[in-house]
Amino acid sequence: MIEVDKIIPGGQALGTLQDGKKIFFWNALPKETVSEFSITKNKSHYVEAIATKVFNHSPFRVQPMDDCFLSTSPWQIIDYNYELQLKSELITEIFKEHHIDIPSPLVVTDGCDYFYRNKMEYALYWNNNTEKISLAFHARGSHRKIPITKSSLERPEIFEKAQQIIADLNNRHEEARKYQSLLLRCNQKGEVSGGLYENHQPHPEFRNLTDTILGREYSYSPNGFFQINIPVYELALTEIKKHINTDKVLDLYSGVGTIGLSVASDRHLTLVECDKYAYHELCENCQEGVFEGGPEPGKARSSATAPVATGAVDAPRKNSPQAVFARSEEALDYIEEGQTVILDPPRAGCDKKLIEKLLSVCPEIIIYLSCNPATQARDIKLLLPEYQIDTVKTFNFFPHTPHIENLVILNRK
């Protein structure tokens, strides 16, 4: 019998084996007792496992919507209000680990906790008995595929289209082993784009989708980066916009431009992106913008050779955003005093060179949105000698999962 202590950052429940080794459970909650479990990873100092038999059920445990919940959204067993409380507590704990004391942040949600994802990638399962293909997900912690007949995580239009594609494959007597996966994306209008990835073949180019965010239309590729939960993303952008009070704004790690263009298109706005595909969509979304330092449309340059901005930089004109093709840590000359800098880095957080430049120049406001609060807290700790925390808000972009999107506003001291 193993008593569960708490939920840790990362979303698993913590327990201790008889030999003192820590065990991290999926499908277990604080105060519960696990009597049987299946090990998915066994390391010298810890074990990861799935609880298969649990006693003393938590009052916050609920019946999951999907049989496949452990593959896609392992927090389906958690009452939604308790999930919001847990996420707030985890943010506070993560920042405390970096010696930053913050009050428990408000977790913002639109109240729609199912059927919210606008992108889904499915595995394909081959049934030897029926000789037919099924949609599938991979079992957590393994490469084993689990066939599914329903899923409540993605928008219904996506699952309906996926079933149509599978039916067509079965009508043509195709075999699952020919395909790597099925990727589909849906916009807010319910239009679906995407398709099958074949093994040993280049990924196909799919029809672009468009979505309107805070009144501005964006074009994006189904297999590129775009926000998964647009209604909650708009709530985050609305909060960010409240803190844009400088004339100049720099949007680093800008992707296709949805943050900067949504909140600061009326300012002197510069957007920096290093992925060549996202950069070209950024240029499209900027429309009449001034594009400096990047490849001409149709002549994409590899992100490995992205140019570095050096020397004096001409300020972009108001209402004419400037798109820069470069890595954010190599576009340091665009950072200026009296500016608002928007950061939305990948999970690894900000490069050390970028943090050093921010400390050297000290722009007026830093807006830091992160999908990984651990690296966010690490970076903010480094910035605190010159900055103070003004606002911390957490947004539940991914209900019924442990993923957390956290927003911190920093003001220059």
PADRENGU-310122 format. One record per residue (C-alpha): chain; x, y, z. Coordinates in steps of 0.02 Angstrom, whole numbers. Layout:
<pts>
pt ch=A; x=X; y=Y; z=Z $
...
</pts>
This chain:
<pts>
pt ch=A; x=0; y=0; z=0 $
pt ch=A; x=68; y=171; z=-49 $
pt ch=A; x=-3; y=334; z=18 $
pt ch=A; x=-10; y=476; z=-107 $
pt ch=A; x=60; y=638; z=-37 $
pt ch=A; x=27; y=773; z=-166 $
pt ch=A; x=22; y=823; z=-349 $
pt ch=A; x=191; y=886; z=-410 $
pt ch=A; x=237; y=1003; z=-552 $
pt ch=A; x=220; y=896; z=-707 $
pt ch=A; x=51; y=830; z=-651 $
pt ch=A; x=91; y=664; z=-569 $
pt ch=A; x=48; y=610; z=-393 $
pt ch=A; x=194; y=580; z=-274 $
pt ch=A; x=215; y=427; z=-163 $
pt ch=A; x=358; y=334; z=-78 $
pt ch=A; x=402; y=150; z=-96 $
pt ch=A; x=455; y=45; z=54 $
pt ch=A; x=638; y=61; z=5 $
pt ch=A; x=623; y=251; z=7 $
pt ch=A; x=621; y=272; z=-181 $
pt ch=A; x=499; y=401; z=-245 $
pt ch=A; x=358; y=344; z=-360 $
pt ch=A; x=262; y=459; z=-476 $
pt ch=A; x=86; y=402; z=-517 $
pt ch=A; x=-39; y=440; z=-652 $
pt ch=A; x=-219; y=400; z=-604 $
pt ch=A; x=-196; y=441; z=-420 $
pt ch=A; x=-239; y=591; z=-312 $
pt ch=A; x=-180; y=661; z=-144 $
pt ch=A; x=-237; y=563; z=11 $
pt ch=A; x=-278; y=408; z=-94 $
pt ch=A; x=-198; y=237; z=-64 $
pt ch=A; x=-127; y=142; z=-213 $
pt ch=A; x=-124; y=-48; z=-192 $
pt ch=A; x=-83; y=-99; z=-371 $
pt ch=A; x=11; y=-10; z=-509 $
pt ch=A; x=94; y=-37; z=-677 $
pt ch=A; x=272; y=28; z=-693 $
pt ch=A; x=310; y=128; z=-851 $
pt ch=A; x=485; y=185; z=-804 $
pt ch=A; x=605; y=118; z=-672 $
pt ch=A; x=758; y=225; z=-637 $
pt ch=A; x=889; y=213; z=-499 $
pt ch=A; x=812; y=354; z=-397 $
pt ch=A; x=629; y=352; z=-447 $
pt ch=A; x=488; y=253; z=-528 $
pt ch=A; x=348; y=311; z=-642 $
pt ch=A; x=188; y=210; z=-641 $
pt ch=A; x=2; y=205; z=-676 $
pt ch=A; x=-108; y=166; z=-526 $
pt ch=A; x=-224; y=22; z=-570 $
pt ch=A; x=-307; y=-6; z=-401 $
pt ch=A; x=-345; y=137; z=-282 $
pt ch=A; x=-426; y=143; z=-108 $
pt ch=A; x=-489; y=289; z=-4 $
pt ch=A; x=-545; y=385; z=-158 $
pt ch=A; x=-520; y=572; z=-151 $
pt ch=A; x=-680; y=677; z=-141 $
pt ch=A; x=-609; y=769; z=-292 $
pt ch=A; x=-601; y=612; z=-400 $
pt ch=A; x=-730; y=607; z=-542 $
pt ch=A; x=-772; y=483; z=-678 $
pt ch=A; x=-667; y=517; z=-834 $
pt ch=A; x=-758; y=554; z=-996 $
pt ch=A; x=-645; y=445; z=-1105 $
pt ch=A; x=-575; y=270; z=-1090 $
pt ch=A; x=-415; y=339; z=-1169 $
pt ch=A; x=-398; y=483; z=-1045 $
pt ch=A; x=-226; y=429; z=-983 $
pt ch=A; x=-158; y=450; z=-1160 $
pt ch=A; x=-229; y=622; z=-1192 $
pt ch=A; x=-290; y=711; z=-1035 $
pt ch=A; x=-241; y=619; z=-875 $
pt ch=A; x=-325; y=747; z=-763 $
pt ch=A; x=-499; y=695; z=-820 $
pt ch=A; x=-511; y=607; z=-651 $
pt ch=A; x=-500; y=777; z=-562 $
pt ch=A; x=-648; y=888; z=-522 $
pt ch=A; x=-629; y=1043; z=-631 $
pt ch=A; x=-635; y=1171; z=-490 $
pt ch=A; x=-505; y=1070; z=-396 $
pt ch=A; x=-398; y=1067; z=-554 $
pt ch=A; x=-399; y=1257; z=-557 $
pt ch=A; x=-349; y=1260; z=-373 $
pt ch=A; x=-208; y=1135; z=-404 $
pt ch=A; x=-138; y=1236; z=-548 $
pt ch=A; x=-136; y=1395; z=-444 $
pt ch=A; x=-47; y=1303; z=-303 $
pt ch=A; x=80; y=1227; z=-424 $
pt ch=A; x=125; y=1399; z=-495 $
pt ch=A; x=155; y=1464; z=-318 $
pt ch=A; x=261; y=1310; z=-277 $
pt ch=A; x=365; y=1323; z=-436 $
pt ch=A; x=405; y=1506; z=-405 $
pt ch=A; x=445; y=1471; z=-222 $
pt ch=A; x=573; y=1343; z=-279 $
pt ch=A; x=662; y=1489; z=-362 $
pt ch=A; x=645; y=1595; z=-203 $
pt ch=A; x=508; y=1704; z=-277 $
pt ch=A; x=357; y=1730; z=-165 $
pt ch=A; x=197; y=1768; z=-259 $
pt ch=A; x=15; y=1762; z=-202 $
pt ch=A; x=-86; y=1617; z=-272 $
pt ch=A; x=-128; y=1674; z=-448 $
pt ch=A; x=-301; y=1680; z=-521 $
pt ch=A; x=-327; y=1538; z=-647 $
pt ch=A; x=-427; y=1607; z=-793 $
pt ch=A; x=-544; y=1493; z=-889 $
pt ch=A; x=-686; y=1513; z=-1012 $
pt ch=A; x=-779; y=1370; z=-927 $
pt ch=A; x=-768; y=1257; z=-1080 $
pt ch=A; x=-668; y=1110; z=-1018 $
pt ch=A; x=-707; y=981; z=-1154 $
pt ch=A; x=-708; y=985; z=-1345 $
pt ch=A; x=-589; y=1134; z=-1346 $
pt ch=A; x=-435; y=1076; z=-1442 $
pt ch=A; x=-426; y=1139; z=-1621 $
pt ch=A; x=-285; y=1021; z=-1670 $
pt ch=A; x=-265; y=833; z=-1648 $
pt ch=A; x=-143; y=703; z=-1711 $
pt ch=A; x=-202; y=522; z=-1710 $
pt ch=A; x=-109; y=359; z=-1727 $
pt ch=A; x=-182; y=223; z=-1839 $
pt ch=A; x=-219; y=51; z=-1766 $
pt ch=A; x=-232; y=-108; z=-1869 $
pt ch=A; x=-356; y=-238; z=-1808 $
pt ch=A; x=-296; y=-409; z=-1865 $
pt ch=A; x=-466; y=-489; z=-1836 $
pt ch=A; x=-571; y=-366; z=-1936 $
pt ch=A; x=-428; y=-315; z=-2052 $
pt ch=A; x=-480; y=-134; z=-2031 $
pt ch=A; x=-400; y=27; z=-1972 $
pt ch=A; x=-455; y=122; z=-1817 $
pt ch=A; x=-409; y=289; z=-1744 $
pt ch=A; x=-291; y=269; z=-1597 $
pt ch=A; x=-184; y=353; z=-1466 $
pt ch=A; x=-23; y=289; z=-1390 $
pt ch=A; x=-35; y=218; z=-1215 $
pt ch=A; x=51; y=332; z=-1090 $
pt ch=A; x=231; y=281; z=-1065 $
pt ch=A; x=234; y=157; z=-1210 $
pt ch=A; x=227; y=140; z=-1399 $
pt ch=A; x=74; y=28; z=-1387 $
pt ch=A; x=-78; y=94; z=-1482 $
pt ch=A; x=-251; y=101; z=-1404 $
pt ch=A; x=-396; y=101; z=-1529 $
pt ch=A; x=-531; y=230; z=-1491 $
pt ch=A; x=-712; y=256; z=-1541 $
pt ch=A; x=-736; y=426; z=-1457 $
pt ch=A; x=-636; y=570; z=-1386 $
pt ch=A; x=-697; y=723; z=-1292 $
pt ch=A; x=-539; y=828; z=-1300 $
pt ch=A; x=-545; y=895; z=-1478 $
pt ch=A; x=-681; y=993; z=-1566 $
pt ch=A; x=-815; y=876; z=-1634 $
pt ch=A; x=-782; y=931; z=-1814 $
pt ch=A; x=-607; y=858; z=-1802 $
pt ch=A; x=-661; y=688; z=-1738 $
pt ch=A; x=-800; y=679; z=-1867 $
pt ch=A; x=-678; y=715; z=-2009 $
pt ch=A; x=-554; y=589; z=-1938 $
pt ch=A; x=-687; y=453; z=-1939 $
pt ch=A; x=-729; y=495; z=-2120 $
pt ch=A; x=-548; y=478; z=-2172 $
pt ch=A; x=-532; y=310; z=-2081 $
pt ch=A; x=-692; y=248; z=-2164 $
pt ch=A; x=-622; y=297; z=-2334 $
pt ch=A; x=-458; y=205; z=-2298 $
pt ch=A; x=-554; y=48; z=-2249 $
pt ch=A; x=-664; y=59; z=-2404 $
pt ch=A; x=-504; y=60; z=-2507 $
pt ch=A; x=-432; y=-86; z=-2404 $
pt ch=A; x=-280; y=16; z=-2351 $
pt ch=A; x=-164; y=-44; z=-2213 $
pt ch=A; x=-116; y=58; z=-2060 $
pt ch=A; x=70; y=22; z=-2077 $
pt ch=A; x=76; y=135; z=-2230 $
pt ch=A; x=42; y=288; z=-2124 $
pt ch=A; x=132; y=378; z=-1984 $
pt ch=A; x=-17; y=474; z=-1916 $
pt ch=A; x=-169; y=580; z=-1957 $
pt ch=A; x=-160; y=766; z=-1919 $
pt ch=A; x=-314; y=877; z=-1922 $
pt ch=A; x=-346; y=1056; z=-1873 $
pt ch=A; x=-506; y=1156; z=-1859 $
pt ch=A; x=-539; y=1343; z=-1854 $
pt ch=A; x=-672; y=1430; z=-1753 $
pt ch=A; x=-793; y=1419; z=-1900 $
pt ch=A; x=-782; y=1230; z=-1896 $
pt ch=A; x=-681; y=1214; z=-2058 $
pt ch=A; x=-559; y=1068; z=-2051 $
pt ch=A; x=-393; y=1049; z=-2141 $
pt ch=A; x=-251; y=924; z=-2131 $
pt ch=A; x=-229; y=743; z=-2179 $
pt ch=A; x=-123; y=588; z=-2173 $
pt ch=A; x=65; y=578; z=-2151 $
pt ch=A; x=134; y=432; z=-2250 $
pt ch=A; x=287; y=338; z=-2188 $
pt ch=A; x=450; y=379; z=-2280 $
pt ch=A; x=368; y=524; z=-2372 $
pt ch=A; x=386; y=712; z=-2350 $
pt ch=A; x=246; y=789; z=-2249 $
pt ch=A; x=116; y=861; z=-2368 $
pt ch=A; x=67; y=1044; z=-2371 $
pt ch=A; x=-112; y=1066; z=-2313 $
pt ch=A; x=-235; y=1204; z=-2353 $
pt ch=A; x=-210; y=1353; z=-2237 $
pt ch=A; x=-345; y=1400; z=-2113 $
pt ch=A; x=-393; y=1573; z=-2052 $
pt ch=A; x=-454; y=1628; z=-1882 $
pt ch=A; x=-502; y=1795; z=-1808 $
pt ch=A; x=-420; y=1841; z=-1642 $
pt ch=A; x=-472; y=2002; z=-1555 $
pt ch=A; x=-544; y=2064; z=-1719 $
pt ch=A; x=-390; y=2028; z=-1827 $
pt ch=A; x=-384; y=1885; z=-1953 $
pt ch=A; x=-236; y=1767; z=-1958 $
pt ch=A; x=-183; y=1636; z=-2085 $
pt ch=A; x=-90; y=1480; z=-2028 $
pt ch=A; x=-43; y=1305; z=-2083 $
pt ch=A; x=-130; y=1156; z=-1998 $
pt ch=A; x=39; y=1074; z=-1968 $
pt ch=A; x=123; y=1234; z=-1905 $
pt ch=A; x=114; y=1319; z=-1736 $
pt ch=A; x=-48; y=1404; z=-1688 $
pt ch=A; x=-140; y=1413; z=-1523 $
pt ch=A; x=-241; y=1258; z=-1475 $
pt ch=A; x=-376; y=1346; z=-1373 $
pt ch=A; x=-419; y=1513; z=-1453 $
pt ch=A; x=-558; y=1572; z=-1334 $
pt ch=A; x=-442; y=1559; z=-1182 $
pt ch=A; x=-298; y=1630; z=-1285 $
pt ch=A; x=-405; y=1784; z=-1319 $
pt ch=A; x=-429; y=1804; z=-1131 $
pt ch=A; x=-239; y=1803; z=-1109 $
pt ch=A; x=-215; y=1928; z=-1251 $
pt ch=A; x=-346; y=2043; z=-1175 $
pt ch=A; x=-247; y=2042; z=-1013 $
pt ch=A; x=-83; y=2073; z=-1105 $
pt ch=A; x=-157; y=2219; z=-1200 $
pt ch=A; x=-196; y=2308; z=-1036 $
pt ch=A; x=-10; y=2320; z=-1001 $
pt ch=A; x=45; y=2390; z=-1170 $
pt ch=A; x=76; y=2573; z=-1130 $
pt ch=A; x=238; y=2611; z=-1222 $
pt ch=A; x=250; y=2674; z=-1400 $
pt ch=A; x=374; y=2541; z=-1453 $
pt ch=A; x=340; y=2354; z=-1436 $
pt ch=A; x=456; y=2208; z=-1476 $
pt ch=A; x=376; y=2034; z=-1494 $
pt ch=A; x=508; y=1898; z=-1479 $
pt ch=A; x=475; y=1714; z=-1522 $
pt ch=A; x=328; y=1787; z=-1618 $
pt ch=A; x=274; y=1636; z=-1721 $
pt ch=A; x=143; y=1692; z=-1845 $
pt ch=A; x=120; y=1854; z=-1748 $
pt ch=A; x=-39; y=1824; z=-1650 $
pt ch=A; x=20; y=1907; z=-1489 $
pt ch=A; x=104; y=2065; z=-1554 $
pt ch=A; x=-18; y=2098; z=-1695 $
pt ch=A; x=-169; y=2070; z=-1582 $
pt ch=A; x=-113; y=2184; z=-1440 $
pt ch=A; x=5; y=2313; z=-1518 $
pt ch=A; x=-34; y=2338; z=-1702 $
pt ch=A; x=-66; y=2523; z=-1663 $
pt ch=A; x=113; y=2542; z=-1595 $
pt ch=A; x=287; y=2541; z=-1670 $
pt ch=A; x=290; y=2351; z=-1675 $
pt ch=A; x=435; y=2234; z=-1719 $
pt ch=A; x=410; y=2045; z=-1724 $
pt ch=A; x=553; y=1918; z=-1726 $
pt ch=A; x=536; y=1738; z=-1786 $
pt ch=A; x=665; y=1609; z=-1841 $
pt ch=A; x=559; y=1469; z=-1916 $
pt ch=A; x=549; y=1499; z=-2103 $
pt ch=A; x=372; y=1434; z=-2120 $
pt ch=A; x=305; y=1533; z=-1973 $
pt ch=A; x=401; y=1685; z=-2036 $
pt ch=A; x=313; y=1683; z=-2205 $
pt ch=A; x=144; y=1667; z=-2120 $
pt ch=A; x=198; y=1810; z=-2006 $
pt ch=A; x=233; y=1916; z=-2160 $
pt ch=A; x=61; y=1874; z=-2229 $
pt ch=A; x=-19; y=1920; z=-2064 $
pt ch=A; x=76; y=2085; z=-2058 $
pt ch=A; x=2; y=2123; z=-2231 $
pt ch=A; x=78; y=2291; z=-2277 $
pt ch=A; x=220; y=2277; z=-2150 $
pt ch=A; x=404; y=2315; z=-2178 $
pt ch=A; x=501; y=2152; z=-2185 $
pt ch=A; x=683; y=2173; z=-2138 $
pt ch=A; x=817; y=2040; z=-2128 $
pt ch=A; x=715; y=1895; z=-2195 $
pt ch=A; x=702; y=1799; z=-2357 $
pt ch=A; x=591; y=1868; z=-2492 $
pt ch=A; x=423; y=1780; z=-2511 $
pt ch=A; x=451; y=1620; z=-2608 $
pt ch=A; x=637; y=1618; z=-2566 $
pt ch=A; x=635; y=1550; z=-2390 $
pt ch=A; x=803; y=1538; z=-2306 $
pt ch=A; x=842; y=1397; z=-2186 $
pt ch=A; x=819; y=1447; z=-2004 $
pt ch=A; x=995; y=1378; z=-1977 $
pt ch=A; x=1061; y=1527; z=-2075 $
pt ch=A; x=943; y=1656; z=-2005 $
pt ch=A; x=1026; y=1827; z=-2013 $
pt ch=A; x=1083; y=1917; z=-1858 $
pt ch=A; x=1025; y=2096; z=-1835 $
pt ch=A; x=1172; y=2209; z=-1793 $
pt ch=A; x=1205; y=2395; z=-1783 $
pt ch=A; x=1075; y=2532; z=-1787 $
pt ch=A; x=898; y=2482; z=-1824 $
pt ch=A; x=769; y=2591; z=-1908 $
pt ch=A; x=610; y=2602; z=-1805 $
pt ch=A; x=456; y=2525; z=-1887 $
pt ch=A; x=317; y=2644; z=-1934 $
pt ch=A; x=157; y=2645; z=-1834 $
pt ch=A; x=26; y=2529; z=-1910 $
pt ch=A; x=163; y=2453; z=-2017 $
pt ch=A; x=234; y=2306; z=-1917 $
pt ch=A; x=411; y=2252; z=-1951 $
pt ch=A; x=445; y=2064; z=-1966 $
pt ch=A; x=623; y=2005; z=-1934 $
pt ch=A; x=687; y=1834; z=-1985 $
pt ch=A; x=809; y=1790; z=-1845 $
pt ch=A; x=827; y=1694; z=-1684 $
pt ch=A; x=768; y=1799; z=-1539 $
pt ch=A; x=934; y=1780; z=-1448 $
pt ch=A; x=1021; y=1847; z=-1605 $
pt ch=A; x=906; y=1997; z=-1629 $
pt ch=A; x=969; y=2085; z=-1474 $
pt ch=A; x=994; y=2252; z=-1560 $
pt ch=A; x=806; y=2271; z=-1572 $
pt ch=A; x=793; y=2283; z=-1382 $
pt ch=A; x=780; y=2465; z=-1328 $
pt ch=A; x=753; y=2566; z=-1171 $
pt ch=A; x=576; y=2632; z=-1149 $
pt ch=A; x=504; y=2483; z=-1243 $
pt ch=A; x=385; y=2341; z=-1203 $
pt ch=A; x=461; y=2170; z=-1239 $
pt ch=A; x=345; y=2021; z=-1261 $
pt ch=A; x=419; y=1849; z=-1227 $
pt ch=A; x=332; y=1686; z=-1272 $
pt ch=A; x=479; y=1564; z=-1283 $
pt ch=A; x=477; y=1375; z=-1308 $
pt ch=A; x=479; y=1261; z=-1156 $
pt ch=A; x=667; y=1284; z=-1134 $
pt ch=A; x=639; y=1466; z=-1090 $
pt ch=A; x=746; y=1615; z=-1140 $
pt ch=A; x=927; y=1605; z=-1196 $
pt ch=A; x=1053; y=1673; z=-1071 $
pt ch=A; x=1114; y=1803; z=-1198 $
pt ch=A; x=938; y=1872; z=-1210 $
pt ch=A; x=919; y=1885; z=-1021 $
pt ch=A; x=1087; y=1975; z=-1010 $
pt ch=A; x=1035; y=2099; z=-1145 $
pt ch=A; x=870; y=2135; z=-1056 $
pt ch=A; x=965; y=2171; z=-895 $
pt ch=A; x=1088; y=2282; z=-988 $
pt ch=A; x=959; y=2387; z=-1082 $
pt ch=A; x=814; y=2375; z=-958 $
pt ch=A; x=661; y=2403; z=-1069 $
pt ch=A; x=515; y=2477; z=-976 $
pt ch=A; x=400; y=2325; z=-972 $
pt ch=A; x=428; y=2138; z=-999 $
pt ch=A; x=276; y=2031; z=-1036 $
pt ch=A; x=319; y=1847; z=-1014 $
pt ch=A; x=194; y=1714; z=-1068 $
pt ch=A; x=255; y=1536; z=-1041 $
pt ch=A; x=199; y=1356; z=-1067 $
pt ch=A; x=333; y=1301; z=-942 $
pt ch=A; x=321; y=1396; z=-776 $
pt ch=A; x=481; y=1311; z=-713 $
pt ch=A; x=593; y=1393; z=-844 $
pt ch=A; x=489; y=1552; z=-833 $
pt ch=A; x=523; y=1564; z=-646 $
pt ch=A; x=708; y=1529; z=-678 $
pt ch=A; x=718; y=1672; z=-804 $
pt ch=A; x=617; y=1793; z=-697 $
pt ch=A; x=731; y=1761; z=-548 $
pt ch=A; x=876; y=1823; z=-655 $
pt ch=A; x=778; y=1980; z=-704 $
pt ch=A; x=723; y=2031; z=-529 $
pt ch=A; x=877; y=2139; z=-490 $
pt ch=A; x=808; y=2265; z=-616 $
pt ch=A; x=622; y=2220; z=-619 $
pt ch=A; x=476; y=2194; z=-504 $
pt ch=A; x=328; y=2079; z=-532 $
pt ch=A; x=170; y=2177; z=-568 $
pt ch=A; x=47; y=2038; z=-616 $
pt ch=A; x=40; y=1850; z=-618 $
pt ch=A; x=-107; y=1763; z=-702 $
pt ch=A; x=-127; y=1582; z=-753 $
pt ch=A; x=-233; y=1530; z=-903 $
pt ch=A; x=-309; y=1358; z=-920 $
pt ch=A; x=-270; y=1331; z=-1104 $
pt ch=A; x=-273; y=1141; z=-1082 $
pt ch=A; x=-413; y=1082; z=-964 $
pt ch=A; x=-400; y=907; z=-891 $
pt ch=A; x=-213; y=904; z=-923 $
pt ch=A; x=-72; y=961; z=-807 $
pt ch=A; x=-12; y=1088; z=-935 $
pt ch=A; x=-9; y=1268; z=-872 $
pt ch=A; x=7; y=1432; z=-968 $
pt ch=A; x=69; y=1570; z=-855 $
pt ch=A; x=79; y=1758; z=-883 $
pt ch=A; x=195; y=1872; z=-785 $
pt ch=A; x=206; y=2061; z=-809 $
pt ch=A; x=372; y=2139; z=-754 $
pt ch=A; x=395; y=2326; z=-730 $
pt ch=A; x=564; y=2410; z=-725 $
pt ch=A; x=611; y=2465; z=-548 $
</pts>
